[in-house]
């Protein structure tokens, strides 16, 4: 059963739900950005500069949270997000590596 903020337990993380959350390019950008950060990094939602309205930003982070990809932490009037790296590696081994590799492949120039 998810906690009071909507974070699912590791055993409740569903591959279909995780993949559906990652299907959106903006949400995948958030996750791949966090993969590139040191473990435990917390960032504000606005720091990702996704170029969407505040209500859309709230929606995208709710989807990520409910899928189990991120943890959201409230600090009074500020909310930060952190990748659930250890939980994701335990539940879906290798998935974060695939996402990191996809991001790296997009950055490298393709041979002509």
PyMOL commands that set and color helices and strands:
alter all, ss='L'
color gray80, all
select helices_A, chain A and resi 10-12+15-22+25-35+45-48+54-67+85-91+95-107
alter helices_A, ss='H'
color red, helices_A
select strands_A, chain A and resi 43-44+70-75+78-83
alter strands_A, ss='S'
color yellow, strands_A
deselect
rebuild
show_as cartoon
